[in-house]
Amino acid sequence: MELDLATLPDYLRQRRAEIRMFESETELRIEEIGDGNLNTVYRVSDAAQSTRSVILKHAPPYIKILGPEYPLSIERLTYESRALDIYNQFASGSAPELYYFDAETAVIAMEDLRDAQVLRADLIAGKVDTGIAEQIGRFMGTIHSRTYVENLDSTSVQQYRQQFANTTMQSITADYVFTFPYTEHETNFWTPGLEIDIQRLKTDTDFLQHTGDLKQIFLTAQQAVTHGDLHTGSVLVQNNTAKVIDAEFAFYGPVGFDLGLYWANYLLSYFSHQDTPDVQAALKTAIAKTWHAYTLGFRTVDGTLKAQTLQHIFHEAVGFTGLEMLRRLIGAAHVRDIEGIADIPKKLSVERAALQFGLTLVKQYQSLRDVPAVLALLF
């Protein structure tokens, strides 16, 4: 069943008991919200008391932004519901509360964070709360270590691998992050004027070798439950508290990928604020605090292995950071931080600097040992 504004009222009448939010006589108000590429999101509220509300997330059997000619399994919300269970179990308060999941219709009913702001919007406005970065770092460290392969018995590892065998979404990520941006693919686009820079990137054999290595890690390293799409658009902020959303890409994979995506989007914001050095300084601090909080949140059964494990995670995270930056500049999915720059010469300057930085991270990810070494490459 595919839901829309016309069919939702009947669906809600059938599911009132399961969602447990509204009485049978309650008049409901339904509105579509959000601007996601894959799914539709609705706010359902009591028409007489708007603060009584719930978010319904629905996965149509195709990529929403592209239409029915681009089919996609509705199972993606199954993995998101499982991720929300994990988040609320091990890091309570770090994600919306899950009320109900309907696997057959692909609907999640969850807590409505109606007054929250998307973290990306705060960063675009130059509002950098380093405490939020610490919260996300601690969240990642906690979830990763509680589900980390070396911290679990073989039965638990097998269960997580089965529960998060999200191969369809993992394959999509592999294509759009590691492959398509460096080929002549129809979904790629960029600011006119970057052609020479992009061609140089596509013919850099050292870069392409490292990209291939990182793609192989992404596809084969089964380390822990990984969000898979944890960027500044996947974090909601309210009253100095952060909550992680949009986990439909969750899989059992390399945990450095989460760190890499999160850092990359802070760095893209950094380059977009080239005229506001105080904002750039705060963003650098946020990146450092993310890692510090991550190391505090990450635990190993054998404490002697912690430093070695974290160093391994850090190296991979740096490489993933560089590739996420690059694909957000020349691939299919760009960021508003930079796309919103109306002055084209300025935008090109920002993008060239970010491209060069991303390229450097990919080529040097195995040798950059700590956050200060990464930040020292910035200017």
HELIX and SHEET records of a PDB file:
HELIX    1   1 LEU A    8  ILE A   19  1                                  12    
HELIX    2   2 ARG A   76  PHE A   90  1                                  15    
HELIX    3   3 LEU A  119  ILE A  124  1                                   6    
HELIX    4   4 THR A  130  ARG A  146  1                                  17    
HELIX    5   5 VAL A  149  ASN A  151  5                                   3    
HELIX    6   6 SER A  154  GLN A  163  1                                  10    
HELIX    7   7 THR A  167  THR A  173  1                                   7    
HELIX    8   8 ALA A  174  THR A  179  3                                   6    
HELIX    9   9 PHE A  180  TYR A  182  5                                   3    
HELIX   10  10 GLU A  195  LYS A  202  1                                   8    
HELIX   11  11 THR A  205  THR A  220  1                                  16    
HELIX   12  12 GLY A  256  SER A  272  1                                  17    
HELIX   13  13 PRO A  277  GLY A  297  1                                  21    
HELIX   14  14 GLY A  303  LEU A  305  5                                   3    
HELIX   15  15 LYS A  306  ILE A  330  1                                  25    
HELIX   16  16 ARG A  336  GLU A  339  1                                   4    
HELIX   17  17 ILE A  344  GLN A  364  1                                  21    
HELIX   18  18 VAL A  371  LEU A  375  1                                   5    
SHEET    1   A 5 LEU A  28  ILE A  33  0                                        
SHEET    2   A 5 THR A  40  ASP A  46 -1                                        
SHEET    3   A 5 GLN A  49  HIS A  58 -1                                        
SHEET    4   A 5 VAL A 107  MET A 110 -1                                        
SHEET    5   A 5 LEU A  98  ASP A 102 -1                                        
SHEET    1   B 3 GLN A 117  VAL A 118  0                                        
SHEET    2   B 3 VAL A 235  GLN A 238 -1                                        
SHEET    3   B 3 THR A 241  VAL A 244 -1                                        
SHEET    1   C 2 ALA A 224  THR A 226  0                                        
SHEET    2   C 2 PHE A 251  GLY A 253 -1                                        
END                                                                             
